[in-house]
Amino acid sequence: MSTLTQFDSYLTDVGPAALVIREHLMPVEGKDAVLFPATFAAGDGFPGGYNIDGDPNSTNVCLIDSVGSQANRIEPLFATEKYCHLIPQIVVKAGQKEVNLLEAGHRAGDALVRCSSLQQAFQDAFKAVLKGNADLLARLAPTSLVFGVWDSRDTQAKLPRLIASTIRAFNVRKLTRSAQYNPATEYVNQQLLDEPTDKATRDAYAERGFIHVPATGSHGGVIATGGVRRDATLGLAALRLLSVGSDAEKTLALRRYILGLALTAFTHNPSGYLRQGCLLVLDPDQPREFVEVYPTGERKPATITHAAALEYATATAEAFGVGPSQTIDFDRERARKDVKGDGEGKAKGKKGRKAESTPDTTETK
Protein backbone atom coordinates (compact mmCIF):
# COMPACT_ATOMS: atom_id res chain seq x y z
CA MET A 1 0.00 0.00 0.00
CA SER A 2 1.45 3.36 -1.04
CA THR A 3 1.35 6.57 0.96
CA LEU A 4 -1.25 7.97 -1.45
CA THR A 5 -3.67 5.07 -1.03
CA GLN A 6 -3.28 4.28 2.68
CA PHE A 7 -6.45 6.13 3.74
CA ASP A 8 -8.59 5.38 0.69
CA SER A 9 -10.91 3.33 2.91
CA TYR A 10 -12.01 6.66 4.44
CA LEU A 11 -13.11 7.82 0.99
CA THR A 12 -15.48 4.95 0.25
CA ASP A 13 -19.17 4.82 1.16
CA VAL A 14 -18.57 1.80 3.39
CA GLY A 15 -15.91 3.67 5.36
CA PRO A 16 -16.34 5.46 8.68
CA ALA A 17 -18.84 8.29 8.92
CA ALA A 18 -16.41 10.27 11.04
CA LEU A 19 -13.30 10.31 13.18
CA VAL A 20 -13.88 11.45 16.74
CA ILE A 21 -11.48 12.72 19.38
CA ARG A 22 -12.60 13.17 22.96
CA GLU A 23 -10.10 14.69 25.38
CA HIS A 24 -10.60 15.43 29.07
CA LEU A 25 -8.88 18.64 30.08
CA MET A 26 -8.07 20.49 33.27
CA PRO A 27 -6.62 23.86 34.29
CA VAL A 28 -2.86 23.81 34.78
CA GLU A 29 -3.41 24.71 38.44
CA GLY A 30 -5.48 21.55 39.05
CA LYS A 31 -8.93 20.09 38.50
CA ASP A 32 -10.54 22.27 41.16
CA ALA A 33 -8.94 25.48 39.91
CA VAL A 34 -10.79 28.46 38.48
CA LEU A 35 -10.89 28.83 34.70
CA PHE A 36 -12.26 31.64 32.59
CA PRO A 37 -14.73 30.73 29.83
CA ALA A 38 -15.33 32.81 26.73
CA THR A 39 -17.55 35.86 27.24
CA PHE A 40 -20.13 36.86 24.66
CA ALA A 41 -21.79 40.16 23.88
CA ALA A 42 -25.44 40.69 24.75
CA GLY A 43 -28.10 40.19 22.09
CA ASP A 44 -31.30 38.33 21.16
CA GLY A 45 -32.39 38.16 24.79
CA PHE A 46 -28.97 37.01 25.99
CA PRO A 47 -27.69 39.36 28.72
CA GLY A 48 -24.05 38.88 27.81
CA GLY A 49 -21.25 37.12 29.66
CA TYR A 50 -20.63 33.39 29.99
CA ASN A 51 -22.71 30.97 27.90
CA ILE A 52 -24.08 28.58 30.55
CA ASP A 53 -27.03 26.32 29.75
CA GLY A 54 -28.94 25.02 32.76
CA ASP A 55 -28.72 26.07 36.39
CA PRO A 56 -25.68 28.41 36.66
CA ASN A 57 -24.68 26.76 39.93
CA SER A 58 -25.82 23.17 39.49
CA THR A 59 -26.36 20.82 36.54
CA ASN A 60 -25.24 22.77 33.50
CA VAL A 61 -22.95 23.02 30.50
CA CYS A 62 -20.63 26.00 30.01
CA LEU A 63 -19.09 26.84 26.65
CA ILE A 64 -15.34 27.34 27.06
CA ASP A 65 -14.35 27.70 23.40
CA SER A 66 -16.79 27.70 20.48
CA VAL A 67 -16.52 25.75 17.24
CA GLY A 68 -15.75 28.96 15.34
CA SER A 69 -13.08 30.03 17.78
CA GLN A 70 -11.46 26.59 17.71
CA ALA A 71 -11.35 26.69 13.90
CA ASN A 72 -9.74 30.11 13.98
CA ARG A 73 -7.07 28.79 16.35
CA ILE A 74 -6.28 25.71 14.24
CA GLU A 75 -6.37 27.03 10.67
CA PRO A 76 -3.33 29.39 10.85
CA LEU A 77 -1.24 26.24 11.38
CA PHE A 78 -0.99 26.06 7.59
CA ALA A 79 0.90 29.36 7.40
CA THR A 80 3.78 28.08 9.54
CA GLU A 81 7.04 26.83 8.09
CA LYS A 82 6.36 23.15 8.67
CA TYR A 83 3.00 23.14 6.89
CA CYS A 84 2.96 26.08 4.45
CA HIS A 85 3.92 23.87 1.49
CA LEU A 86 0.56 22.11 1.72
CA ILE A 87 -1.58 25.01 0.52
CA PRO A 88 -1.31 28.20 -1.56
CA GLN A 89 -0.45 31.19 0.62
CA ILE A 90 -2.80 34.03 -0.35
CA VAL A 91 -1.69 37.28 1.27
CA VAL A 92 -3.52 40.59 0.90
CA LYS A 93 -1.73 43.88 1.50
CA ALA A 94 -4.25 46.15 3.18
CA GLY A 95 -2.67 49.50 3.97
CA GLN A 96 0.38 48.90 6.12
CA LYS A 97 -0.72 45.39 7.03
CA GLU A 98 -0.34 42.09 5.23
CA VAL A 99 -3.07 39.58 6.04
CA ASN A 100 -2.91 35.89 5.17
CA LEU A 101 -6.26 34.51 4.04
CA LEU A 102 -5.90 31.92 6.82
CA GLU A 103 -6.43 34.76 9.30
CA ALA A 104 -9.58 36.10 7.62
CA GLY A 105 -12.75 35.31 9.56
CA HIS A 106 -14.82 34.38 6.50
CA ARG A 107 -12.03 32.56 4.65
CA ALA A 108 -12.64 32.49 0.89
CA GLY A 109 -15.85 34.47 1.40
CA ASP A 110 -14.13 37.34 3.19
CA ALA A 111 -14.26 40.96 2.01
CA LEU A 112 -10.46 40.89 2.07
CA VAL A 113 -10.27 38.85 -1.15
CA ARG A 114 -13.61 39.95 -2.54
CA CYS A 115 -12.12 43.44 -2.81
CA SER A 116 -8.93 42.40 -4.59
CA SER A 117 -7.76 41.33 -8.02
CA LEU A 118 -8.79 37.77 -7.10
CA GLN A 119 -12.46 38.74 -6.83
CA GLN A 120 -13.43 37.12 -10.13
CA ALA A 121 -11.36 34.01 -9.49
CA PHE A 122 -13.07 33.40 -6.15
CA GLN A 123 -16.50 34.09 -7.58
CA ASP A 124 -15.83 31.60 -10.39
CA ALA A 125 -14.69 29.07 -7.79
CA PHE A 126 -17.86 29.49 -5.73
CA LYS A 127 -20.05 29.25 -8.82
CA ALA A 128 -18.27 26.01 -9.71
CA VAL A 129 -18.96 24.68 -6.19
CA LEU A 130 -22.66 25.34 -6.74
CA LYS A 131 -22.39 23.11 -9.83
CA GLY A 132 -20.63 20.32 -7.97
CA ASN A 133 -17.01 21.15 -8.78
CA ALA A 134 -14.73 22.08 -5.85
CA ASP A 135 -11.49 21.95 -7.84
CA LEU A 136 -11.08 25.71 -8.38
CA LEU A 137 -11.70 26.51 -4.71
CA ALA A 138 -9.24 23.82 -3.63
CA ARG A 139 -6.54 25.51 -5.72
CA LEU A 140 -7.25 28.93 -4.20
CA ALA A 141 -8.29 28.30 -0.59
CA PRO A 142 -8.36 24.58 0.27
CA THR A 143 -8.74 25.17 4.01
CA SER A 144 -12.16 26.69 3.23
CA LEU A 145 -13.14 23.13 2.28
CA VAL A 146 -11.78 21.85 5.60
CA PHE A 147 -13.14 24.44 8.03
CA GLY A 148 -16.24 25.53 6.13
CA VAL A 149 -17.15 28.64 4.19
CA TRP A 150 -20.23 30.62 3.22
CA ASP A 151 -20.07 33.16 0.40
CA SER A 152 -22.94 34.98 2.07
CA ARG A 153 -22.31 38.36 0.42
CA ASP A 154 -22.30 37.08 -3.15
CA THR A 155 -23.01 33.64 -4.66
CA GLN A 156 -24.47 32.11 -1.45
CA ALA A 157 -22.31 29.00 -2.00
CA LYS A 158 -21.96 27.21 1.33
CA LEU A 159 -19.72 24.35 2.38
CA PRO A 160 -19.90 22.62 5.78
CA ARG A 161 -17.07 22.22 8.22
CA LEU A 162 -15.27 18.91 7.97
CA ILE A 163 -13.57 19.58 11.31
CA ALA A 164 -15.60 20.72 14.29
CA SER A 165 -13.99 21.13 17.71
CA THR A 166 -15.60 22.52 20.86
CA ILE A 167 -14.52 22.77 24.49
CA ARG A 168 -17.14 22.65 27.22
CA ALA A 169 -17.15 22.49 31.01
CA PHE A 170 -19.78 20.62 32.99
CA ASN A 171 -21.58 21.42 36.22
CA VAL A 172 -19.78 24.69 36.73
CA ARG A 173 -19.98 26.94 39.74
CA LYS A 174 -19.96 30.54 38.60
CA LEU A 175 -17.79 33.01 40.52
CA THR A 176 -17.60 36.79 40.66
CA ARG A 177 -14.71 39.08 41.46
CA SER A 178 -14.26 42.65 42.58
CA ALA A 179 -11.41 45.08 42.25
CA GLN A 180 -10.49 48.61 43.26
CA TYR A 181 -8.40 51.00 41.20
CA ASN A 182 -6.47 53.54 43.28
CA PRO A 183 -4.79 56.46 41.48
CA ALA A 184 -1.13 57.20 42.06
CA THR A 185 -2.05 60.33 44.01
CA GLU A 186 -5.15 62.23 45.13
CA TYR A 187 -5.40 64.52 42.10
CA VAL A 188 -8.44 66.44 43.36
CA ASN A 189 -7.43 66.65 47.03
CA GLN A 190 -3.97 67.81 46.01
CA GLN A 191 -5.62 70.46 43.83
CA LEU A 192 -3.97 69.04 40.75
CA LEU A 193 -7.42 68.80 39.15
CA ASP A 194 -10.69 70.60 39.83
CA GLU A 195 -13.46 68.86 41.72
CA PRO A 196 -15.77 67.26 39.11
CA THR A 197 -19.13 69.07 39.12
CA ASP A 198 -21.12 66.72 36.90
CA LYS A 199 -21.34 63.06 35.95
CA ALA A 200 -19.70 63.53 32.56
CA THR A 201 -16.60 65.05 34.13
CA ARG A 202 -16.47 62.40 36.87
CA ASP A 203 -16.76 59.66 34.23
CA ALA A 204 -13.95 61.27 32.25
CA TYR A 205 -11.75 61.36 35.38
CA ALA A 206 -12.50 57.67 36.01
CA GLU A 207 -11.80 56.68 32.44
CA ARG A 208 -8.42 58.44 32.44
CA GLY A 209 -7.36 57.07 35.85
CA PHE A 210 -7.54 60.23 37.98
CA ILE A 211 -9.96 59.01 40.69
CA HIS A 212 -10.73 55.84 42.64
CA VAL A 213 -12.78 53.36 40.62
CA PRO A 214 -14.39 50.31 42.24
CA ALA A 215 -15.35 47.31 40.09
CA THR A 216 -17.67 44.86 41.81
CA GLY A 217 -19.45 41.69 40.83
CA SER A 218 -17.70 41.21 37.50
CA HIS A 219 -17.00 37.81 35.88
CA GLY A 220 -14.75 35.78 38.13
CA GLY A 221 -14.48 32.55 36.17
CA VAL A 222 -15.95 29.15 37.00
CA ILE A 223 -15.00 25.96 38.80
CA ALA A 224 -15.90 22.93 36.69
CA THR A 225 -16.98 20.28 39.20
CA GLY A 226 -18.00 18.00 36.32
CA GLY A 227 -14.78 18.40 34.37
CA VAL A 228 -13.75 19.96 31.05
CA ARG A 229 -13.84 18.18 27.71
CA ARG A 230 -12.86 18.83 24.12
CA ASP A 231 -14.94 17.04 21.50
CA ALA A 232 -13.62 17.07 17.93
CA THR A 233 -15.10 15.48 14.82
CA LEU A 234 -13.76 15.00 11.30
CA GLY A 235 -16.79 14.37 9.11
CA LEU A 236 -15.69 11.84 6.50
CA ALA A 237 -19.23 11.47 5.19
CA ALA A 238 -19.25 15.19 4.38
CA LEU A 239 -15.80 14.99 2.78
CA ARG A 240 -17.05 12.28 0.43
CA LEU A 241 -19.57 14.77 -1.00
CA LEU A 242 -16.76 16.85 -2.53
CA SER A 243 -16.25 16.22 -6.23
CA VAL A 244 -14.82 17.54 -9.47
CA GLY A 245 -17.98 17.09 -11.48
CA SER A 246 -18.20 13.62 -13.01
CA ASP A 247 -14.43 13.13 -13.30
CA ALA A 248 -13.73 10.19 -10.98
CA GLU A 249 -9.93 10.44 -11.19
CA LYS A 250 -9.82 14.14 -10.37
CA THR A 251 -12.44 13.68 -7.67
CA LEU A 252 -10.29 11.05 -5.95
CA ALA A 253 -7.23 13.32 -6.11
CA LEU A 254 -9.26 16.20 -4.63
CA ARG A 255 -10.67 14.09 -1.81
CA ARG A 256 -7.25 12.70 -0.94
CA TYR A 257 -5.81 16.21 -0.84
CA ILE A 258 -8.54 17.60 1.40
CA LEU A 259 -8.39 14.50 3.60
CA GLY A 260 -4.65 15.03 4.01
CA LEU A 261 -5.17 18.62 5.13
CA ALA A 262 -8.01 17.61 7.44
CA LEU A 263 -6.05 14.78 9.08
CA THR A 264 -3.07 17.09 9.59
CA ALA A 265 -5.21 19.70 11.32
CA PHE A 266 -7.22 17.09 13.24
CA THR A 267 -4.22 15.28 14.72
CA HIS A 268 -2.25 18.40 15.54
CA ASN A 269 -1.91 19.01 19.26
CA PRO A 270 -3.73 22.31 19.85
CA SER A 271 -2.36 25.02 22.09
CA GLY A 272 -3.70 24.82 25.62
CA TYR A 273 -3.76 28.60 26.00
CA LEU A 274 -7.19 29.99 25.20
CA ARG A 275 -7.19 33.31 27.06
CA GLN A 276 -5.98 34.87 30.29
CA GLY A 277 -7.00 32.54 33.11
CA CYS A 278 -7.73 29.62 30.79
CA LEU A 279 -4.67 27.46 30.17
CA LEU A 280 -5.77 23.85 29.82
CA VAL A 281 -3.84 20.58 29.66
CA LEU A 282 -4.82 16.92 29.33
CA ASP A 283 -6.24 15.25 32.42
CA PRO A 284 -3.77 12.39 33.10
CA ASP A 285 -6.41 10.43 35.00
CA GLN A 286 -8.77 10.05 32.03
CA PRO A 287 -7.67 8.45 28.74
CA ARG A 288 -7.93 10.26 25.42
CA GLU A 289 -10.38 8.67 22.99
CA PHE A 290 -9.63 8.58 19.25
CA VAL A 291 -12.01 6.40 17.24
CA GLU A 292 -13.48 5.71 13.82
CA VAL A 293 -17.27 5.82 13.98
CA TYR A 294 -19.17 3.83 11.36
CA PRO A 295 -22.72 4.39 10.08
CA THR A 296 -23.79 1.32 12.08
CA GLY A 297 -22.62 3.01 15.27
CA GLU A 298 -19.63 0.68 15.58
CA ARG A 299 -16.56 2.38 17.02
CA LYS A 300 -13.03 1.24 16.27
CA PRO A 301 -9.78 2.66 17.68
CA ALA A 302 -7.95 5.03 15.34
CA THR A 303 -4.16 5.01 15.38
CA ILE A 304 -3.22 7.84 13.01
CA THR A 305 -0.26 9.84 14.27
CA HIS A 306 0.34 13.45 13.36
CA ALA A 307 3.58 12.49 11.63
CA ALA A 308 1.75 9.98 9.43
CA ALA A 309 -0.95 12.54 8.65
CA LEU A 310 1.63 15.12 7.59
CA GLU A 311 3.45 12.60 5.38
CA TYR A 312 0.14 11.69 3.73
CA ALA A 313 -0.82 15.35 3.29
CA THR A 314 2.51 16.12 1.64
CA ALA A 315 2.11 13.24 -0.82
CA THR A 316 -1.50 14.08 -1.67
CA ALA A 317 -0.71 17.79 -2.09
CA GLU A 318 2.03 16.95 -4.56
CA ALA A 319 -0.25 14.61 -6.48
CA PHE A 320 -3.12 17.11 -6.59
CA GLY A 321 -0.97 20.10 -7.42
CA VAL A 322 -1.01 22.96 -4.90
CA GLY A 323 -2.22 26.23 -6.35
CA PRO A 324 0.20 29.18 -6.67
CA SER A 325 0.86 31.47 -3.72
CA GLN A 326 0.10 35.14 -4.33
CA THR A 327 0.51 38.49 -2.63
CA ILE A 328 -2.06 41.01 -3.84
CA ASP A 329 -3.29 44.46 -2.90
CA PHE A 330 -6.59 45.34 -1.30
CA ASP A 331 -8.50 47.42 -3.85
CA ARG A 332 -10.18 50.49 -2.35
CA GLU A 333 -12.24 51.08 -5.48
CA ARG A 334 -13.61 47.54 -5.42
CA ALA A 335 -14.39 47.98 -1.73
CA ARG A 336 -16.27 51.22 -2.43
CA LYS A 337 -18.34 49.49 -5.11
CA ASP A 338 -18.88 46.47 -2.86
CA VAL A 339 -20.34 48.69 -0.13
CA LYS A 340 -22.76 50.14 -2.67
CA GLY A 341 -23.67 46.66 -3.88
CA ASP A 342 -22.38 47.12 -7.41
CA GLY A 343 -19.00 45.42 -7.31
CA GLU A 344 -17.60 44.03 -10.55
CA GLY A 345 -18.94 40.61 -11.40
CA LYS A 346 -21.24 40.62 -8.39
CA ALA A 347 -23.61 37.69 -8.51
CA LYS A 348 -27.29 38.42 -8.26
CA GLY A 349 -28.81 37.63 -4.89
CA LYS A 350 -31.26 38.85 -2.32
CA LYS A 351 -30.82 42.45 -1.33
CA GLY A 352 -31.73 44.12 1.92
CA ARG A 353 -31.50 40.92 3.95
CA LYS A 354 -30.59 41.09 7.58
CA ALA A 355 -26.99 40.54 8.59
CA GLU A 356 -26.55 36.81 8.82
CA SER A 357 -24.58 34.66 11.19
CA THR A 358 -21.41 33.31 9.64
CA PRO A 359 -19.37 30.14 10.05
CA ASP A 360 -16.86 31.96 12.23
CA THR A 361 -18.70 34.29 14.54
CA THR A 362 -16.50 34.05 17.62
CA GLU A 363 -16.66 35.10 21.22
CA THR A 364 -15.23 38.31 22.55
CA LYS A 365 -11.91 37.87 24.24
N, C-alpha and C positions, 0 to 999 in steps of 0.2 A: 504494500500500500504506500503510495507516494504522499508527500506532504500536502499536495493539492487535494487529494481525494480522501484524506483521513477523517474528515467530518461530513462527508457526503450523506451519511445516514440522517443527519439533522435536516437535510434539504429534501427529504422524501416525505410523502404524505403519511407513511407508516412510522415516521420518526417521532421523537418527543414533541409535545405541544409547547414545552417551555423548559428552560433551565431556571432553577430557583436557588437562591442563596438566602439563608437565614442566619444572622449573626446576633448574638447577645452581647450587648455593650454595657459599659459602666464608666462613670466619671473617673478620671485619673486619681482623684482623692480617695475613692472607695465607693462601694455600692450605695451607702447611705448618705453620700455627699450631695450637696446642692448642685443642680445644673440649670442652665438658662436656656429655655426653649426659644424658638423664633417668636417674634412679636409681629402682629399684623395690624394694619391700619383699620380704622372703623369703617363700616359700610354695610348696606343691605341688612340693617338690623343688628349687625355685629358691633359690640361696643368698642372693639379694639383690644389689643393685648394678646395673651396666649390663646391658642386654639385648643380648648379642652372640651371634649364631648363627654357628657355625663356629669355626675356630681363632682364639683371642683375639688372636693376633699375626701372622696370615697372611691367608688368604682367608676373609673373613667379612662379615657385615652387622650393623651396629650401629643400634639404634633411637634416634633423636635426639628425636623428638616423635611421640607416638602419635596415632592417628586420633581418639580421644576427647579428648585434650588439644588437638589442632588445632581441633576443633569448639568446644570451650569458649573458645578464643581468638577465634574468628571470630564466633560468635553474638551476643555483646554489642554488636557493631556496630549492631544495630537499636535500641539504646537511646539512641544518640547523636543529636544535634540534626539532622544531615543526613538521617538514615534513620528516625527514630522515627515519622514519619507513615505508614510502610508497614505497621505492625502494631499491634494493641492492646497497650498497655503495662499489664501485670498486675503490680501491686506488692503485696506482702504485708508488713504491719507485724508484725514478730515481736519483742516486747519493745521495746528501744530502737532496733532496726535495721529499716530498710526494704529489702526484697530484691526486685529485679525478677525475674520468672520466667525471664528470659534468663540469669540467673546461677545458676539452680538446676540441679544436676547431672543430675537425671532429667526435666527439662523438665516437660511436662504431667503426667507420672507421679510428680512429686515429692511428698513428704510435706507440703511447704510449702503447696501448694494443696489437697491431699487433706484437710488439717485446717484448712479455712477455709469460708466461706459459699459458695464456688464448688465444693465437693465434688460435689454432685449434678450440676451443670452439666458438670463434666469427666467424671464417670462416664457421663452420658448421651451425651457426645461420643464416648467410647471405645466404648460399646455400638453407636453408630451406625457407627463405623469397622468393627466386626466384621460389620456388615450391608452394608458396601460404600458407606457414605456418610460422606465426610470433611468435609462442609460445616461441621458444628458445631465440630469441632476447629480448622478453619481460621479460624473467627471468634473463637476463644478464644486459641489458641497456634499460629499458622501455622508458626513456625520449628520446631515439633516434627515437622512434615511434611517439612521441609527437612533437618534434622540427625538425624532418627530419634528414636523414643520407644518405650518398653516400659512398659505399665502393669502391672508385674510384681507389685505388691502388691494388685491388685484384679481388673480384668476380663481381664487377660492380653492385651489388645490390643497389637499390636506392628507398628510401621511401620519400614521400613528407612531408612537414611541415603540421601539423594539426593546429598549432597556428602561425599566422603571424601578427606581430605588427610593425608599422612604424610611425615615427613622421616627419611631414613636416611643413614648414612655407610657407605662401603664400604672393605674392607681396612684396618681401623683397627689402630693400634698402641696398646695400652693402657698408660697411665702410672700411676704412683703418686706420692704426695707425702707429705712428713712435716713436722711442725711442732712447735714447743716453746713452751708458754706459761710465761712467767716472771712471778711476782707482783711487785707494786710494791715490796715489801720482804720480808725474811725474817721472816715473822710468828712462826714457832716459835723461830728462833735469837735473835730480839730479845725473846723471852719475852712477845710480845703474845698468843700462843695457846699452850695446852699441847701437848706432844708427843702426837700421836695414838697410842693404845695398841692399837687394833684396826682391822681393815679398814673397818668401817662408818664410823668417825670419819675415817679417811684419805680414804675416798671422799667424805664430806661436805665435807672441806676442799678436795678437788680440784674438786668440783662448784661450790663457792662462790668459787673463785679465790684460795685462801689458800696453795697450795703449787704447786711446779713440776709441770706436766703435759705429758709428751711424747705426741705423736700420730704414729704411724709407719705407713707402708704403706696410707694411706687413698686413696680414689679421686682420681686426678690428671688425669682427662680422657683424651682420645684424640687421636691424629694420624691424619686420614683420608687415607691415601695413595691411595685410590681415588676420592676426592671425596665430596661431599655432594649429595643430590638430594631435591627435594620433588616428589612425585607426587600430583596431585589429579584426582579424577574427579567429574563431574556425571552421574549416571545418568538419562538421559532415558527409557530403557525402563522404569525403575521409576516415574518421574513419571507416565508414561502409564497406570499402573495405578490412579491416584487417580480417584475418581468421586463423583458425587452421585446415587447410585442409577442409575436409568434415564433421568434427565433430561439429555439431550445438551447443551442450552444452558447449564444450570448447571454441568455437568461441564467444559465448555470454559472458562467463566469461572474456575472453580476452578483448573484446570490452568494457565491463563495467569497467574493470581495467584501461584501457587506457583513457577512458572518464573521470574517476575520477581524474586521474593525470592532464588531459588537463583542466578540469573545475577548479581545484585547482590553476593551473598556470594562467589561463585566468582571474579569478576573484580576483587574488592577486593584491593589490595596489602597482604598481611599484614605485621604488625610483624616485624622481624628479630630482636627481643629475645625469647629464649626463657627464659633464666635466667642467673644470674651465670656468666660465662665462656662463654656461648653466644650471641653476637650475630652473626647471619649476614646476608650480602648476596648479590646475584646475582653469579655468576662472569662477568665481561665477556668471557671467552675462549670461552664456550660459549653458543650461542643458546638462547633460551627457546622451547619448543614448545607451541603451542596449536592443537589439532586437533579436528575432528569425526570420530568413529569410527563407521562404519556396520556393520550386521550382517554384511556381506560381508567385513569386515576393511579395506575401503577407508578411507583417511585423507585428509581434506581440511583445508586451513588454515582456522582460525576467526579472524574479525576483529572480534569483539565487544569494544567498549571499555567501560570501567566507566561512563562517562558515558551511553552508549547503554543499558546495562543498567538504570541508575537511572531514566532517563526512561521506559523500558518498564515497570519495576516500579511507578512512580508512576501511570501510566495504567491498568495492570491492577488495582492496588489500588483505585483510584477506581471502576472498573467493577464489581469484585467486591463492594465495600462492606466496608471494614475494621471489624472488631468494636469495641465501645466499650472504652476504657481504664478500668481500675478500680483503686482502692486499697482493700484489705480487710485485716481483722485476722486474725492467726493465732489459732485457737480452741483453747485449752488443753483444754477438755472433749472436743472431737472428737479431739484428739491422745491423750488418756487412753483413750478408747474404741478408737481405732485400734490402740494398743499391745496392748490386750486382745483385738483381733480382732473387736470388735462395733460398729465405727463405723456411723453411720447410712447406710443405703442401700448397705452393703458387698455387693459381688457375691460370689456363692458361688464358691469355688475350692479348690484343694488346700491343706490345712493341714499344718503341720509340715514343709514342704519346706526343703531347705537354702538358705542365702542364695545367691542367684544372681548371676552377673555381669550388669552392666548396660551400656547403650550408652555410658556415659561414665565408666567406671572409668579413672582417670588416674594417672599416675606421681606419686611423691612429688617435691616440689621442694626 
